[in-house]
Amino acid sequence: MNTVLTVDAVNRSFGERQVLKDVSFTVTTGRLTGFVGANGAGKTTTMRIILGVLAADTGTVTWQGAPLNRDVRQRFGYMPEERGLYPKMSVLEQVVYLGRLHGLGAAEARRRTMALLERLELAERANDHVQKLSLGNQQRAQIAAALVHDPELLVLDEPFSGLDPLAVDNVLGVLRERAAAGAAVLFSSHQLDLVERLCDDLVIIANGTIRAAGDRAGLRDRYALPRYAIEVGADAGWLRDEAGVTLVDLDGRHAVFDLAPGADDQQVLRAALTRGPVHAFGPVRPSLAEIFREVIQ
């Protein structure tokens, strides 16, 4: 796995309103990078700068250490948040046409299109006009259009919008296959529960500023609170009287608690063992939603 895309100190304003402020992060091959933030945080503007749809005022975007140009961007796949397909073309014609624009021959474009539609469970709708598809199927058709030329970088703006849970699993499987084959995947979303389940790496943006970036596990460790969970053989209510302990949740034998600065988690464990068996004990890692709330404050 290698870092291939580097966004470095990118700034962008629209009139007097600065929407990106020194935005910097990287994207690595073989991994899914979630780009999260509230609506208006700067996700789409950043993606459009990566794709060359917009220009940065200052800063750079490089691919494998070199400036981006048209030839490099031809090897990217992009799915905008807005519906971008021609409504009165069939799904098959549409995806084949976009494959041809990326330099594929007619037969190869058709072969790849049909393989993708099969994989995305859309083959039976191949000859339907896009406008006749449900919103979820239109979304899958757009994903096929972004993938047909086998891009080295996938940039997907809200790719899971409108998809039911089974369709999310299907699309995720396709994206993971592409990542395993060596592609880099950058996708935006404001659905934090989905991103928590899907991404390998995470970039959090708020008000045009990157607030946190890194691999998911590392971020959960970095922003972890001194919070622990314990499951014992009898009622855990005795924790209320333990020095330095603040109970967060108590449900019979299971408890979640915070430790005051300087308090010793091992002392709590020893106290538990004097009262009977301890079935589980360990730190509680924060969820993505908790990290998000903390870093955007």
Buried (B, 14 or more C-beta within 10 A) or exposed (E): EEBBBBBBEBBBEEEEEBBBBEBBBBBBBBBBBBBBBEEEBBBBBBBBBBBBEBEBEEBEBBBEEEEBEEEBBEBBBBBBBEBBBEEEBBBBBBBBBBBBEBEBEEEBBBBBBBBBBEBBBBBEBBEBBBEEBEEBBBBBBBBBBBBBBBBBBBBBBBBBEBBEEEBBEBBBEBBBEBBEEEBBBBBBBBBBEBBBEBBBBBBBBBBBBBBBBBBBEEBBEEBBBBBBBBBBEEEBEBBEEBEBBBBBEBEEBBBBBBBEEEBEBEBBBEBBEEEEEBEEBEEBBBEBEBBBEBBBE
